[in-house]
Amino acid sequence: RKASMPADKDAGLVQQAEQGDLDAMMRLAGSLSGSRDWKGAAQWYTRAAEAGHADAQFELAVMAEQGKGVEQSDPEAERLYRLAAAQGHERAKRNLDVLIAQIEEDKTH
């Protein structure tokens, strides 16, 4: 928990997220990743990503690529980058291009 975020605000944010508020899920995941609770962040990014939130798909792809909070998986990162990129997420498009280039390079070595 961030020091500047009172416990009652956290509780309200969790309640909103649990009720399906995608913005609350993203704020909560961001707060958790900011405090390096990668598994907690991944849980909320996953819920938002499954609901089609492009930023959540991107953040979860980065986590999958790096193995933070979730098992490291280039195929999962690629899948999530593709979902976000299909919604016009520019950073996802760039990261997808880089990831595919790395995968292709690994195949030739």
C-alpha positions as CSV (number, residue, x, y, z in Angstrom):
1,R,0.0,0.0,0.0
2,K,1.3,3.5,-0.8
3,A,1.8,5.6,2.3
4,S,-0.3,8.4,0.8
5,M,-3.3,6.1,0.3
6,P,-5.3,5.7,3.5
7,A,-6.6,2.2,4.4
8,D,-10.3,3.3,4.0
9,K,-9.5,4.5,0.4
10,D,-7.9,1.2,-0.4
11,A,-10.9,-0.6,0.9
12,G,-13.2,1.5,-1.3
13,L,-11.0,0.9,-4.3
14,V,-11.0,-2.9,-3.7
15,Q,-14.8,-2.8,-3.3
16,Q,-15.2,-0.9,-6.6
17,A,-12.8,-3.3,-8.4
18,E,-14.6,-6.3,-7.0
19,Q,-17.8,-4.9,-8.4
20,G,-16.3,-4.8,-11.9
21,D,-15.1,-1.2,-12.1
22,L,-12.3,-1.4,-14.7
23,D,-10.8,1.9,-13.8
24,A,-10.7,0.8,-10.1
25,M,-9.0,-2.5,-11.2
26,M,-6.4,-0.5,-13.1
27,R,-5.8,1.9,-10.2
28,L,-5.5,-1.0,-7.7
29,A,-3.2,-3.0,-10.0
30,G,-1.0,0.1,-10.5
31,S,-0.9,0.7,-6.8
32,L,0.1,-2.9,-6.1
33,S,2.8,-2.9,-8.8
34,G,4.1,0.4,-7.4
35,S,4.6,-1.3,-4.1
36,R,6.1,-4.3,-5.9
37,D,3.2,-6.7,-5.1
38,W,3.5,-8.3,-8.6
39,K,1.2,-11.2,-7.9
40,G,-1.5,-8.9,-6.6
41,A,-1.1,-6.5,-9.5
42,A,-1.3,-9.4,-12.0
43,Q,-4.6,-10.6,-10.5
44,W,-6.2,-7.2,-11.1
45,Y,-4.6,-6.7,-14.5
46,T,-5.9,-10.2,-15.5
47,R,-9.4,-9.4,-14.5
48,A,-9.3,-6.1,-16.4
49,A,-7.6,-7.7,-19.4
50,E,-10.2,-10.5,-19.6
51,A,-12.8,-7.7,-19.7
52,G,-11.0,-6.3,-22.8
53,H,-9.1,-3.4,-21.2
54,A,-6.2,-2.7,-23.6
55,D,-4.0,-1.0,-21.0
56,A,-4.4,-4.1,-18.7
57,Q,-3.6,-6.4,-21.6
58,F,-0.5,-4.4,-22.2
59,E,0.6,-4.3,-18.6
60,L,0.0,-8.0,-18.2
61,A,1.9,-8.8,-21.4
62,V,4.9,-6.9,-20.0
63,M,4.6,-8.9,-16.8
64,A,4.4,-12.2,-18.7
65,E,7.4,-11.2,-20.8
66,Q,9.4,-10.4,-17.7
67,G,8.1,-13.1,-15.4
68,K,6.8,-10.6,-12.8
69,G,3.8,-11.8,-10.8
70,V,3.1,-14.5,-13.5
71,E,5.1,-17.2,-15.0
72,Q,7.4,-16.0,-17.7
73,S,5.9,-16.8,-21.1
74,D,6.7,-15.2,-24.4
75,P,3.7,-16.9,-26.1
76,E,1.3,-15.4,-23.5
77,A,3.0,-12.0,-23.8
78,E,2.6,-12.1,-27.6
79,R,-1.1,-13.1,-27.2
80,L,-1.7,-10.2,-24.9
81,Y,0.3,-7.7,-26.9
82,R,-1.8,-8.7,-30.0
83,L,-5.1,-8.2,-28.1
84,A,-4.0,-4.7,-27.0
85,A,-2.5,-3.8,-30.4
86,A,-5.7,-4.8,-32.1
87,Q,-7.4,-2.1,-30.0
88,G,-4.8,0.5,-31.2
89,H,-2.5,0.4,-28.2
90,E,0.7,1.9,-29.7
91,R,3.2,0.6,-27.0
92,A,1.7,-2.9,-27.4
93,K,2.3,-2.7,-31.2
94,R,6.0,-1.6,-30.6
95,N,6.6,-4.3,-27.9
96,L,5.0,-6.9,-30.1
97,D,7.3,-6.1,-33.0
98,V,10.3,-6.3,-30.6
99,L,9.2,-9.5,-29.1
100,I,8.6,-11.2,-32.5
101,A,12.0,-10.0,-33.7
102,Q,13.6,-11.5,-30.6
103,I,11.7,-14.8,-31.0
104,E,12.8,-15.0,-34.7
105,E,16.4,-14.2,-33.7
106,D,16.4,-16.9,-31.1
107,K,15.1,-19.4,-33.7
108,T,18.1,-18.7,-36.0
109,H,20.7,-19.2,-33.2
